[in-house]
Amino acid sequence: MNLRSPSQSDTDVRVTTLASGLRVATERFPHVATAAVGVWVGTGSRHEGASEHGLSHLLEHMAFKGTRRRSARAIAEAIEAVGGDLNAETGIEHTAYTARVMAADVDLALDILADIIIDSVIDAAELEREKAVILQEIGAVEDTPDDLINDLFLEGAFTGQPLGRPILGTPATVAGFDPDAVKRFLSREYRAGRMVVAAAGAVDHEAIVATVEKLFAGLSPGRAAVPAPAEYRGGTEVRLDRDLEQVHVLVGFAGASFLDDAFYPLQVFANLLGGGMSSRLFQEVREARGLAYAVEAFHWSFADAGVFGLSAATAPEDLAELMPVALDCLRDAAVNVTDAEIARAKAQLRVAHFTALESPASRVEQIARQLIALDRVLPSAEVVSRLEAVTAKDVRAAAAALTASPPILAAIGALEGLPPLGRITEQLFPPRVASGPVGEG
Protein backbone atom coordinates (compact mmCIF):
# COMPACT_ATOMS: atom_id res chain seq x y z
CA MET A 1 0.00 0.00 0.00
CA ASN A 2 1.32 3.42 -0.92
CA LEU A 3 2.42 5.36 2.15
CA ARG A 4 0.64 8.48 0.91
CA SER A 5 -2.75 6.81 0.48
CA PRO A 6 -4.06 6.46 4.06
CA SER A 7 -5.36 9.64 5.63
CA GLN A 8 -4.50 8.76 9.23
CA SER A 9 -1.66 10.68 10.84
CA ASP A 10 0.11 10.21 14.15
CA THR A 11 -2.24 11.53 16.84
CA ASP A 12 0.70 12.34 19.15
CA VAL A 13 1.86 14.94 16.63
CA ARG A 14 -0.13 18.14 16.31
CA VAL A 15 0.00 19.87 12.92
CA THR A 16 -1.28 23.34 12.06
CA THR A 17 -1.13 24.74 8.52
CA LEU A 18 -0.84 28.51 8.36
CA ALA A 19 -2.49 30.64 5.68
CA SER A 20 0.81 30.81 3.79
CA GLY A 21 0.96 27.02 3.56
CA LEU A 22 3.71 26.72 6.19
CA ARG A 23 3.11 23.71 8.42
CA VAL A 24 3.89 23.77 12.14
CA ALA A 25 4.20 20.35 13.79
CA THR A 26 4.96 19.52 17.40
CA GLU A 27 5.14 16.55 19.72
CA ARG A 28 5.33 17.04 23.47
CA PHE A 29 7.60 14.72 25.43
CA PRO A 30 6.59 14.57 29.10
CA HIS A 31 9.38 14.57 31.69
CA VAL A 32 12.02 16.22 29.49
CA ALA A 33 13.51 19.67 30.04
CA THR A 34 14.86 20.42 26.55
CA ALA A 35 13.41 20.92 23.09
CA ALA A 36 14.57 20.31 19.55
CA VAL A 37 13.25 22.70 16.91
CA GLY A 38 13.94 22.90 13.22
CA VAL A 39 12.94 24.36 9.90
CA TRP A 40 12.93 21.84 7.07
CA VAL A 41 12.78 22.93 3.46
CA GLY A 42 11.76 20.47 0.76
CA THR A 43 14.57 21.48 -1.54
CA GLY A 44 18.04 20.03 -1.98
CA SER A 45 20.63 19.25 -4.60
CA ARG A 46 18.18 17.49 -6.94
CA HIS A 47 16.16 20.71 -7.24
CA GLU A 48 19.10 22.56 -8.77
CA GLY A 49 19.57 23.30 -12.45
CA ALA A 50 22.86 22.36 -14.10
CA SER A 51 24.27 25.85 -13.55
CA GLU A 52 23.09 25.80 -9.92
CA HIS A 53 24.96 22.67 -8.88
CA GLY A 54 25.98 23.20 -5.24
CA LEU A 55 23.77 26.23 -4.66
CA SER A 56 21.54 24.59 -2.01
CA HIS A 57 24.60 23.84 0.08
CA LEU A 58 26.10 27.30 -0.40
CA LEU A 59 22.81 28.91 0.64
CA GLU A 60 22.77 26.81 3.81
CA HIS A 61 26.28 28.06 4.63
CA MET A 62 25.36 31.69 3.95
CA ALA A 63 22.43 31.54 6.38
CA PHE A 64 24.89 31.67 9.27
CA LYS A 65 26.94 34.57 7.91
CA GLY A 66 24.78 37.36 9.21
CA THR A 67 21.34 38.94 8.96
CA ARG A 68 20.12 42.51 9.08
CA ARG A 69 19.75 42.17 12.86
CA ARG A 70 22.65 39.88 13.77
CA SER A 71 26.23 39.39 12.68
CA ALA A 72 27.58 35.86 12.29
CA ARG A 73 29.20 36.17 15.71
CA ALA A 74 25.99 37.50 17.27
CA ILE A 75 24.08 34.49 15.93
CA ALA A 76 26.54 32.09 17.55
CA GLU A 77 26.70 34.02 20.82
CA ALA A 78 22.90 34.33 21.12
CA ILE A 79 22.25 30.60 20.98
CA GLU A 80 25.30 29.58 22.99
CA ALA A 81 24.56 32.12 25.74
CA VAL A 82 21.60 29.92 26.71
CA GLY A 83 23.56 26.68 26.27
CA GLY A 84 21.91 25.80 22.98
CA ASP A 85 23.35 24.83 19.64
CA LEU A 86 22.54 25.47 15.99
CA ASN A 87 23.15 23.16 13.07
CA ALA A 88 22.22 22.78 9.43
CA GLU A 89 22.51 20.20 6.69
CA THR A 90 21.86 19.99 2.99
CA GLY A 91 20.60 16.76 1.50
CA ILE A 92 19.54 15.54 -1.90
CA GLU A 93 15.87 16.34 -1.27
CA HIS A 94 15.87 18.65 1.75
CA THR A 95 17.70 21.35 3.65
CA ALA A 96 17.37 21.55 7.44
CA TYR A 97 18.16 24.20 10.03
CA THR A 98 17.93 22.93 13.61
CA ALA A 99 18.47 23.99 17.21
CA ARG A 100 18.46 22.38 20.65
CA VAL A 101 17.65 24.48 23.70
CA MET A 102 16.03 24.42 27.13
CA ALA A 103 12.24 24.71 27.10
CA ALA A 104 12.35 28.36 28.18
CA ASP A 105 14.46 29.27 25.14
CA VAL A 106 12.31 27.83 22.34
CA ASP A 107 11.14 31.29 21.26
CA LEU A 108 14.75 32.47 21.00
CA ALA A 109 15.66 29.45 18.88
CA LEU A 110 12.72 30.08 16.56
CA ASP A 111 13.63 33.76 16.31
CA ILE A 112 17.19 32.91 15.27
CA LEU A 113 16.04 30.27 12.79
CA ALA A 114 13.53 32.65 11.20
CA ASP A 115 16.15 35.38 11.08
CA ILE A 116 18.80 33.33 9.27
CA ILE A 117 16.32 31.85 6.80
CA ILE A 118 14.29 34.93 5.93
CA ASP A 119 16.62 37.84 6.60
CA SER A 120 20.12 36.66 5.69
CA VAL A 121 22.36 39.29 4.12
CA ILE A 122 24.08 37.79 1.09
CA ASP A 123 27.17 39.97 1.24
CA ALA A 124 29.50 39.69 -1.76
CA ALA A 125 32.72 39.62 0.26
CA GLU A 126 31.31 37.10 2.74
CA LEU A 127 30.08 34.98 -0.16
CA GLU A 128 33.58 34.81 -1.63
CA ARG A 129 35.00 33.71 1.73
CA GLU A 130 32.34 31.03 2.12
CA LYS A 131 32.91 29.76 -1.42
CA ALA A 132 36.56 29.31 -0.45
CA VAL A 133 35.45 27.32 2.61
CA ILE A 134 33.29 25.06 0.44
CA LEU A 135 36.15 24.50 -1.99
CA GLN A 136 38.13 23.28 1.02
CA GLU A 137 35.18 21.03 1.93
CA ILE A 138 35.12 19.58 -1.58
CA GLY A 139 38.84 18.92 -1.30
CA ALA A 140 38.30 17.15 2.01
CA VAL A 141 35.76 14.82 0.40
CA GLU A 142 38.21 14.08 -2.41
CA ASP A 143 40.69 13.01 0.28
CA THR A 144 38.13 10.85 2.14
CA PRO A 145 37.42 7.71 0.10
CA ASP A 146 34.53 6.47 2.22
CA ASP A 147 32.72 9.78 1.49
CA LEU A 148 33.81 10.16 -2.12
CA ILE A 149 32.70 6.66 -3.08
CA ASN A 150 29.09 7.46 -2.19
CA ASP A 151 29.17 10.33 -4.70
CA LEU A 152 30.68 8.07 -7.35
CA PHE A 153 28.05 5.43 -6.68
CA LEU A 154 25.12 7.82 -7.09
CA GLU A 155 26.76 9.24 -10.21
CA GLY A 156 26.72 5.75 -11.69
CA ALA A 157 23.14 5.09 -10.61
CA PHE A 158 21.67 8.36 -11.90
CA THR A 159 24.10 9.43 -14.60
CA GLY A 160 23.43 12.89 -16.00
CA GLN A 161 20.65 13.64 -13.50
CA PRO A 162 20.51 15.96 -10.48
CA LEU A 163 20.11 12.94 -8.19
CA GLY A 164 23.53 11.75 -9.35
CA ARG A 165 25.38 15.00 -8.66
CA PRO A 166 27.38 15.63 -5.46
CA ILE A 167 25.59 17.83 -2.94
CA LEU A 168 28.60 20.12 -2.52
CA GLY A 169 28.82 20.99 -6.22
CA THR A 170 32.08 21.17 -8.15
CA PRO A 171 34.92 23.70 -7.90
CA ALA A 172 33.80 25.18 -11.22
CA THR A 173 30.14 25.64 -10.31
CA VAL A 174 30.82 26.92 -6.80
CA ALA A 175 33.39 29.43 -8.06
CA GLY A 176 30.82 30.86 -10.47
CA PHE A 177 28.09 31.74 -7.96
CA ASP A 178 27.39 35.40 -7.18
CA PRO A 179 24.96 37.06 -4.73
CA ASP A 180 22.24 37.36 -7.36
CA ALA A 181 22.32 33.62 -8.06
CA VAL A 182 21.96 32.84 -4.35
CA LYS A 183 19.07 35.30 -3.95
CA ARG A 184 17.23 33.95 -7.01
CA PHE A 185 17.51 30.39 -5.72
CA LEU A 186 16.34 31.44 -2.25
CA SER A 187 13.33 33.28 -3.66
CA ARG A 188 12.35 30.39 -5.92
CA GLU A 189 12.86 27.45 -3.57
CA TYR A 190 12.21 28.68 -0.03
CA ARG A 191 8.42 28.82 -0.26
CA ALA A 192 6.14 28.38 2.75
CA GLY A 193 4.20 25.54 1.16
CA ARG A 194 7.24 23.30 0.98
CA MET A 195 8.53 24.09 4.48
CA VAL A 196 7.85 22.60 7.90
CA VAL A 197 8.65 24.06 11.31
CA ALA A 198 8.86 21.12 13.70
CA ALA A 199 9.50 20.88 17.42
CA ALA A 200 9.66 18.03 19.91
CA GLY A 201 10.37 17.72 23.60
CA ALA A 202 9.28 20.26 26.21
CA VAL A 203 7.09 22.24 23.82
CA ASP A 204 3.63 23.82 23.75
CA HIS A 205 1.89 23.61 20.38
CA GLU A 206 -0.30 26.71 20.60
CA ALA A 207 2.56 28.88 21.81
CA ILE A 208 4.84 27.69 19.01
CA VAL A 209 2.17 28.24 16.36
CA ALA A 210 1.65 31.81 17.57
CA THR A 211 5.39 32.49 17.56
CA VAL A 212 5.93 30.94 14.12
CA GLU A 213 2.98 32.83 12.63
CA LYS A 214 4.61 36.09 13.70
CA LEU A 215 8.26 35.29 12.94
CA PHE A 216 7.76 33.58 9.57
CA ALA A 217 5.24 36.05 8.13
CA GLY A 218 7.85 37.16 5.60
CA LEU A 219 7.92 33.83 3.77
CA SER A 220 6.58 33.75 0.22
CA PRO A 221 3.48 31.55 -0.05
CA GLY A 222 3.08 28.59 -2.35
CA ARG A 223 5.28 25.72 -3.43
CA ALA A 224 8.25 25.60 -5.77
CA ALA A 225 8.34 23.42 -8.88
CA VAL A 226 8.63 19.65 -8.54
CA PRO A 227 11.93 18.29 -9.91
CA ALA A 228 12.05 16.01 -12.93
CA PRO A 229 11.53 12.31 -12.11
CA ALA A 230 14.69 10.32 -11.43
CA GLU A 231 15.53 7.30 -13.57
CA TYR A 232 17.90 4.62 -12.35
CA ARG A 233 20.45 3.86 -15.07
CA GLY A 234 23.03 1.42 -13.73
CA GLY A 235 25.18 -0.78 -15.90
CA THR A 236 28.14 1.48 -15.22
CA GLU A 237 31.56 1.28 -13.57
CA VAL A 238 33.15 4.22 -11.81
CA ARG A 239 36.76 3.39 -10.89
CA LEU A 240 39.27 5.70 -9.28
CA ASP A 241 42.78 4.26 -8.99
CA ARG A 242 44.60 5.60 -5.94
CA ASP A 243 47.50 4.45 -3.82
CA LEU A 244 45.58 3.71 -0.62
CA GLU A 245 45.93 1.18 2.18
CA GLN A 246 42.35 0.00 1.58
CA VAL A 247 40.19 -0.53 -1.47
CA HIS A 248 36.65 0.87 -1.09
CA VAL A 249 34.01 -0.90 -3.17
CA LEU A 250 30.26 -0.46 -3.66
CA VAL A 251 28.11 -2.74 -5.81
CA GLY A 252 24.49 -1.75 -6.20
CA PHE A 253 21.15 -2.03 -7.96
CA ALA A 254 17.87 -0.18 -8.36
CA GLY A 255 16.09 -0.01 -5.01
CA ALA A 256 12.68 1.30 -3.98
CA SER A 257 11.44 4.79 -3.24
CA PHE A 258 9.95 5.27 0.20
CA LEU A 259 6.52 5.25 -1.46
CA ASP A 260 6.96 1.82 -3.07
CA ASP A 261 5.49 -1.42 -1.76
CA ALA A 262 9.01 -2.88 -1.86
CA PHE A 263 10.36 -0.32 0.62
CA TYR A 264 9.84 -2.35 3.80
CA PRO A 265 10.87 -5.71 2.29
CA LEU A 266 14.12 -4.13 1.07
CA GLN A 267 14.75 -2.54 4.47
CA VAL A 268 14.44 -6.01 5.98
CA PHE A 269 16.64 -7.53 3.27
CA ALA A 270 19.37 -4.94 3.75
CA ASN A 271 19.39 -5.58 7.48
CA LEU A 272 19.59 -9.37 7.30
CA LEU A 273 22.20 -9.22 4.55
CA GLY A 274 24.51 -6.65 6.13
CA GLY A 275 22.93 -4.74 8.97
CA GLY A 276 24.35 -6.29 12.11
CA MET A 277 26.84 -8.75 13.57
CA SER A 278 24.53 -11.69 12.84
CA SER A 279 24.06 -10.65 9.20
CA ARG A 280 25.31 -12.81 6.36
CA LEU A 281 27.96 -10.38 5.16
CA PHE A 282 29.38 -9.80 8.64
CA GLN A 283 29.52 -13.51 9.42
CA GLU A 284 30.98 -14.65 6.09
CA VAL A 285 33.23 -11.75 5.11
CA ARG A 286 34.50 -10.61 8.49
CA GLU A 287 34.03 -13.37 11.04
CA ALA A 288 34.67 -16.48 8.95
CA ARG A 289 37.35 -15.11 6.60
CA GLY A 290 38.70 -11.85 8.05
CA LEU A 291 38.50 -10.14 4.67
CA ALA A 292 37.20 -6.76 5.85
CA TYR A 293 36.65 -4.74 8.98
CA ALA A 294 33.71 -2.81 7.51
CA VAL A 295 31.14 -4.56 5.30
CA GLU A 296 27.45 -3.79 5.05
CA ALA A 297 24.33 -3.67 2.92
CA PHE A 298 22.34 -0.47 2.49
CA HIS A 299 19.09 0.79 1.00
CA TRP A 300 18.83 4.51 0.23
CA SER A 301 15.36 5.74 -0.71
CA PHE A 302 14.22 8.98 -2.31
CA ALA A 303 10.82 10.36 -3.32
CA ASP A 304 10.66 8.47 -6.62
CA ALA A 305 13.70 6.18 -6.74
CA GLY A 306 16.08 4.18 -4.60
CA VAL A 307 19.35 2.26 -4.63
CA PHE A 308 20.36 -0.93 -2.85
CA GLY A 309 23.92 -2.07 -2.47
CA LEU A 310 26.82 -3.70 -0.71
CA SER A 311 29.83 -1.78 0.54
CA ALA A 312 33.17 -2.96 1.85
CA ALA A 313 36.70 -1.77 2.47
CA THR A 314 39.54 -4.26 2.31
CA ALA A 315 43.27 -4.62 1.69
CA PRO A 316 44.17 -4.76 -2.03
CA GLU A 317 45.51 -8.31 -1.69
CA ASP A 318 42.15 -9.51 -0.29
CA LEU A 319 39.99 -7.88 -2.95
CA ALA A 320 39.94 -10.83 -5.35
CA GLU A 321 38.65 -13.11 -2.58
CA LEU A 322 36.25 -10.65 -0.98
CA MET A 323 34.17 -9.90 -4.07
CA PRO A 324 33.02 -13.48 -4.82
CA VAL A 325 32.23 -14.11 -1.15
CA ALA A 326 30.14 -10.93 -0.81
CA LEU A 327 28.31 -11.54 -4.09
CA ASP A 328 27.59 -15.15 -3.12
CA CYS A 329 26.05 -13.88 0.12
CA LEU A 330 23.79 -11.56 -1.86
CA ARG A 331 22.79 -14.17 -4.42
CA ASP A 332 22.04 -16.85 -1.83
CA ALA A 333 20.15 -14.52 0.50
CA ALA A 334 17.99 -13.35 -2.39
CA VAL A 335 16.56 -16.85 -2.85
CA ASN A 336 17.20 -18.70 0.43
CA VAL A 337 16.30 -16.18 3.10
CA THR A 338 15.01 -17.84 6.28
CA ASP A 339 12.17 -16.92 8.61
CA ALA A 340 14.67 -16.67 11.48
CA GLU A 341 16.75 -14.11 9.58
CA ILE A 342 13.66 -12.07 8.78
CA ALA A 343 12.55 -12.15 12.42
CA ARG A 344 15.96 -10.90 13.57
CA ALA A 345 15.98 -8.12 10.99
CA LYS A 346 12.48 -7.00 11.95
CA ALA A 347 13.46 -6.93 15.62
CA GLN A 348 16.48 -4.72 14.89
CA LEU A 349 14.46 -2.34 12.74
CA ARG A 350 11.70 -2.18 15.34
CA VAL A 351 14.14 -1.22 18.10
CA ALA A 352 15.74 1.41 15.84
CA HIS A 353 12.30 2.87 15.15
CA PHE A 354 11.34 3.18 18.81
CA THR A 355 14.77 4.49 19.78
CA ALA A 356 14.32 7.37 17.33
CA LEU A 357 10.89 8.12 18.79
CA GLU A 358 12.49 8.70 22.19
CA SER A 359 14.92 11.39 20.99
CA PRO A 360 13.48 14.89 20.44
CA ALA A 361 16.10 15.68 17.76
CA SER A 362 15.45 12.43 15.86
CA ARG A 363 11.72 12.89 16.20
CA VAL A 364 11.84 16.41 14.75
CA GLU A 365 13.64 15.01 11.71
CA GLN A 366 11.10 12.20 11.31
CA ILE A 367 8.12 14.52 11.61
CA ALA A 368 9.44 17.11 9.16
CA ARG A 369 10.66 14.65 6.54
CA GLN A 370 7.42 12.67 6.59
CA LEU A 371 5.26 15.77 6.29
CA ILE A 372 7.30 16.98 3.32
CA ALA A 373 7.34 13.59 1.60
CA LEU A 374 3.99 12.08 2.61
CA ASP A 375 1.85 15.01 3.80
CA ARG A 376 1.31 13.16 7.07
CA VAL A 377 3.23 11.74 10.01
CA LEU A 378 3.15 7.96 10.07
CA PRO A 379 1.62 6.54 13.26
CA SER A 380 4.07 4.27 15.04
CA ALA A 381 1.56 1.43 15.01
CA GLU A 382 1.36 1.66 11.21
CA VAL A 383 5.15 1.56 10.81
CA VAL A 384 5.37 -1.53 13.03
CA SER A 385 2.41 -3.15 11.26
CA ARG A 386 3.97 -2.63 7.82
CA LEU A 387 7.26 -4.00 9.11
CA GLU A 388 5.69 -7.04 10.76
CA ALA A 389 3.68 -7.80 7.61
CA VAL A 390 6.86 -8.46 5.59
CA THR A 391 7.19 -12.16 4.71
CA ALA A 392 9.95 -14.29 3.25
CA LYS A 393 8.01 -14.26 -0.02
CA ASP A 394 7.97 -10.44 -0.01
CA VAL A 395 11.72 -10.29 0.60
CA ARG A 396 12.47 -12.80 -2.16
CA ALA A 397 10.27 -10.90 -4.62
CA ALA A 398 11.88 -7.56 -3.78
CA ALA A 399 15.38 -9.07 -3.94
CA ALA A 400 14.63 -10.65 -7.31
CA ALA A 401 13.43 -7.31 -8.67
CA LEU A 402 16.49 -5.40 -7.53
CA THR A 403 19.01 -7.97 -8.79
CA ALA A 404 17.25 -7.92 -12.17
CA SER A 405 18.33 -4.29 -12.61
CA PRO A 406 21.69 -3.49 -14.23
CA PRO A 407 24.28 -3.29 -11.44
CA ILE A 408 26.65 -0.45 -10.63
CA LEU A 409 30.25 -0.75 -9.53
CA ALA A 410 32.08 2.09 -7.76
CA ALA A 411 35.59 1.61 -6.43
CA ILE A 412 38.50 3.66 -5.10
CA GLY A 413 42.01 2.41 -4.35
CA ALA A 414 44.54 -0.01 -5.83
CA LEU A 415 42.12 -1.80 -8.14
CA GLU A 416 44.27 -4.41 -9.90
CA GLY A 417 42.39 -7.26 -8.20
CA LEU A 418 38.91 -5.90 -8.87
CA PRO A 419 37.02 -7.82 -11.57
CA PRO A 420 35.21 -5.86 -14.28
CA LEU A 421 31.50 -5.25 -13.93
CA GLY A 422 30.75 -7.88 -16.56
CA ARG A 423 32.36 -10.61 -14.48
CA ILE A 424 30.50 -9.45 -11.39
CA THR A 425 27.26 -9.64 -13.34
CA GLU A 426 28.12 -13.16 -14.49
CA GLN A 427 28.75 -14.25 -10.92
CA LEU A 428 25.42 -12.89 -9.76
CA PHE A 429 23.54 -14.26 -12.76
CA PRO A 430 25.52 -17.23 -14.12
CA PRO A 431 24.49 -18.21 -17.65
CA ARG A 432 22.22 -21.20 -17.80
CA VAL A 433 23.54 -24.17 -19.69
CA ALA A 434 21.04 -25.28 -22.30
CA SER A 435 19.89 -28.86 -21.78
CA GLY A 436 19.07 -31.26 -24.58
CA PRO A 437 19.35 -34.88 -25.64
CA VAL A 438 22.56 -36.53 -24.58
CA GLY A 439 24.14 -38.25 -27.56
CA GLU A 440 26.07 -41.47 -27.43
CA GLY A 441 29.83 -41.10 -27.32
N, C-alpha and C positions, 0 to 999 in steps of 0.2 A: 504494500500500500504506500502510495506517495506520501511523504512526510508533510506536504503542504495541504493535503486534502481534508484531514479532520479539522473541525473548528475548535475543539477543546484546547485550552491553554492551561498552563500551570496555575492553579488557584492560589499558590503561595506568592506568586509574583503579581504585583499590581502594575497595570499599564495604563497610562493616560496619553492620548494623542492631542497635541495642541493644534490650534487653528492653522498653524504654518505647516503641519504635517510632522513636526518633530515629536518623537515618542519618548516618554519618560517612564522608566520601568524601575521598580524597586522590590527588594525582598528584605524583610526585617529578620535579623538573627537575634533571638532572645539570648541574654546572658553574655553578650560581647560588648566591648567598650569602644571598638574602632569601626571605621567604615571604609569601604572601597568605593570609589566613584570613577566614572569614566565617560568619555564621549567617543562613540564609535561611528565612523563614517564608512558607508558602503562603497568606498572607492579605494583602489590600490593600483598596483603596477599593470594589471590587465586592462585598466580603463584608460591607459595612456595611448596617444597616437605615436607613430614611429619617431616623430621629432620630439616627443615629450618623454622619451624613455629615461626614467629615473626622477621624474618631476614630483611624483607622489612622495618619494623619500626625501627629496630636498625640501619640499614644503613642510613636512613634519619637522625637519631640523630647524627651519626658519621660525617655526612657531615659538621657539624658546629664546629667540634672539632679541626680543623686546617688543613692546606694544606702545601705544600712545600714552598709557598710564604708568607702565613699568619698564625699566631696563631689564636686560637679561639677568643681571646680578640681583635686582629687586625681586624678580620672579623666584629665583632660587632662595633668597633670604626669607621671603614671605612664607613659603611652604615649610622651610626647614626651621623657622622660628617657632613653629608649633609642633615640631617633631615629625612632620609629614614628609612624604616624598612624591615626586612627579616622575612620570615615565611616558614613553611613547614608542610606538612600533608601526612600521609599514609592512603590510603583507601583500599578497597577490590580489586579494579581493577586499581588503579593508585597511583602514588606518585607525589607530586607537591612541587616545590621550587619557592617561589614568593617574589617579592619586590615591594615597592611603593616608588617613588622618584619624584623630580622635573624633568621637561623635559631635562634640561641640564645635568642631572646625569644618564641618561639611560645607557650610555656606562659603567659607573662605576658599575651599578647594574648588567649588563650582565657579566662584568668581574668577579665579585664576584660569581655570580651563576655558571658560567663555572668553576671557580676555585674550588668551594666546591664539584661540581659533578664529575669533571674529575681528579682533583689533590689532593683529600683528602688523608691525611696520616692516615692509620688505625693503630695507635699506640696501643700496647698491654696493657700498663698501663691505657691509656685513655679509651680503650674499656672496661676494667674491671670497671672503674668508671661509665661509661655510662650504662653498664648492671645493676649496682646497682640502678641508677636513674630509669631505666625502671621497675625494680622490685618494686620500690616505686610507680610507675605509675600504675602497675597492682594491687597493694594493694589498691590504691585510687579508682580504678574502683570497686573492691570487696566491698568497703565501700559506693558506690554510686549506690543505687538500680535502679535509672532511667537510668543509663548507663549499668549496669550489665545485666539488663533484655533484652536489645537489643541483647547482645551476646548469652544469653540463647535461645532467640527466633530463631535466625539464626541457632543455633546448632540444634534445633528441626526441622527446615525446611530443612536443608541440612546436615543431620547427616552423619558423617564419610567423609565429603568432605571439600576441602579447603575453599569453600564459607561459611561453617558453623563454621569455626574456628575464634577465636578472633584475631583481627589485632595485638594486642600487644604481642601475644604468651603466653606461660605459664612460670612460674618460672623455670621449669625443662629445657625447650628448650632454653630459654634466657641464663641461666647459662652455657649451654654447648657450646655457640658460641665462636670461636676464630678468630683471624685476618684472617687466611686463608679462613675460611668459608665466612666471609664478602666479601673478595676480589673475591672469586669464584662467589658469587651471583652477585656482581657488574659487573664483566666481562661478565657474561651470560645474564643478564637482561637489563643492561643499554646500549642498542644498538640504533644507530641513527635512524633506520627505525621505531622504536616504540616511538620516542620522538617528542615533539613539543615545540618550543620556541614561545611564544605568547606575544604580547604587545598591549595595548590599551590606548588611551588618547592622550597626546601631543607627538606623535611619527611620525617618518619618515621611511617608509618601506625600501627604498633602503639603507639608512644609517644603519638600524638595520640588514638587510641581510648581508651587508659587514662586520659588526662587528661580527655577529654570525659565519659567514664563517671562520673568523680568529680565534676566541676564542674557537670554538667547533671543531676544526680540529682534535683534539685527540680522538674523539669518534670512537668507532668501528662501521663499517657499518653493515647493515642488521638488521633483526628482530629476536627477541627471539622466542622460541617455544610457540605455543598457548596452554593454559591450557585445561585440560580435561573438557568436557561439564558438566554443573551442572544439577542435577536432584532433583527436589523438592520431598521430602519424606512425611513430615507431619504425621498425625496420632499419634503424640507423645505429652507427657506432660513433662514439665521440671519445677519442683516445688522446691523452696528453702525456707524452713521455717526459719523465722527470727523474732526476737522480735522488730518490727518496729511500728512507729505510723501509717504508711500507708501501705496498700497492693498495690503492683504494678502488674498489670495484662495485658498481651497481648494475644489476640486470633487472629489467622491468617490463611491464605489460600495461595494457589499458585496464584501468580499474573502474570504479563506480563513482558517480557523483553522490553527494549526501542526500539526494532526492530519489535515487534509484532503489529498487527492491533489493538489489545485490549488496547494498551498503553494509548491512549488518552481517550477512554471511561472510563478506570479505574481511570485515573487522575481526570476526572469529577466526577465519583462516590465517590472517596475518599473525594473530596472537599464538595460535597453536604451532605455526610453522617457525616463528622466530621472535616471540614476544616475552619469553621468560626462560628461567634456567631449566625448566622441564621441556622446553620446545624442541622440536626435531633438529633445527639448525644448531642450537646450543649444544645439545647432547652429541650430535654426530661430528660437527666441525670442531668444536672446542674441547668438549670433555673426552670424547673417544679418540680423537686424533691430534689435538693440540695445534690445529692449523691456523687459528686466529684467536685473538683476544676479544675482538668485537665482531659479532655477526648477528644480523637481525633481518626480519621481514617487516615491511611497512606498507601502509595503504593511505595515500594522501587524496583527499576528496575536495572537489571544488563545486561550484554551483551547477555546472553542466558537464563535468568530466572528472576523471580520476586516474591515478596511476598506482600500480601495485608493484612491489619489487623486493629484491634481496640486496643487502649491502654487507660488505665485509672489508676488513683491512688485514693484510697478511704480508709476511716476508716474501720477497720476489721468488726465492727458491721453493716456496710452498704453493705458489699460485697454480701451477699445473695440476697439483693434487686437489687443491681446495675447490676449484670450479666444478669438476665432475661430482664431488661429494655434495656440494650445495645444490646443484641442479637435480641430482637424484632425490634429495630430500623433497624438493618442490614437486617433482613429477610423481613420486610415490604418495605424498600427502594429498595431492589433488584427486587421487582415485581411491586411496586406502585409508582415509581419515577414520578414526575410531570415535565411538560415543564418549569414551573416557577423555580423549583429547578435547573434544568439543565442550564437555562439562568443565574441564579445567580452564579452558579459554574463557568461557562464559563467566566463571567465578572471578577470574582476574579482571575482566572488563567491568563486571558489576561493582567490585570493590573500588576500581578507579573512578567509576561514575559517582558513587556515594562520597568518596573522598573529596572530589571536586565540589560537591554540593555543600560541604562543610567549611569551605574556604571562601570568605567574602570576595577576595580578588578573583579567584577562579569562577565564582558564581556570576560576577559582573560580566566576565568575558562570555560565559555561556549564554546568559540572558541576551546580551547585545547581539552576539553573532546569530543566534537563532531568530531573533526578531528581524534582523536584516535579511537573512536567507529564507526564512519560513513564514514570516509575518505572525509568528506565535512562539511561545516558550513551551517546549515539550514537557508535559508532566512526567515526573520521575517514574511513575507507575507505567506509563506508556513506553518509555525507554527500556525499562526492565522487561516488559512484556514482549517487545519486539526482539530483544536479545534472547530471551528464553525460548521464543518460538523458532529460532534457527535450528534446523535439523542437519544431520549428516548429508542428506540428499540435497539440501539447499547449498551447503558448502561445496559439495562435489560439482553441482551445476554452476555455481559462481566461479569456481576454480577452472572448470573446463572452458568457460567463456573467456576468462582472462588469458589463459595460456593459448587460446586460439588466435589472439591478436599478435601482430608482428612485434617481436621483442626489441628492446633497446639495450645497448651496452654502453656504459660510461666508465672510464677508467683513467686513473692518474698514477704515475710512478714508473718503475722499470718494468716494461710490459712485454719483455721477450717471451715469457711463458704464458701469456694470455692468448687463448685460442680466438680465432676470428668469430664474428657473430654467426656466420653460417654454420660453423661446427657446434656452437652452443645450441643453435636451433635444431640441428640434427640430433643432439643428445636429448633434448627435451621431447622431440617428436621424431623418433627413429623411423626411417622408411620401412613400410611394411613389405615383406617379401611375398610376391605373388605366389599363390599355391596352384598346383595343377596336377595332372596325371604324372605319376612317377614311371618313367620308362625303364625298361630292362637294360642292364649294363652290357 
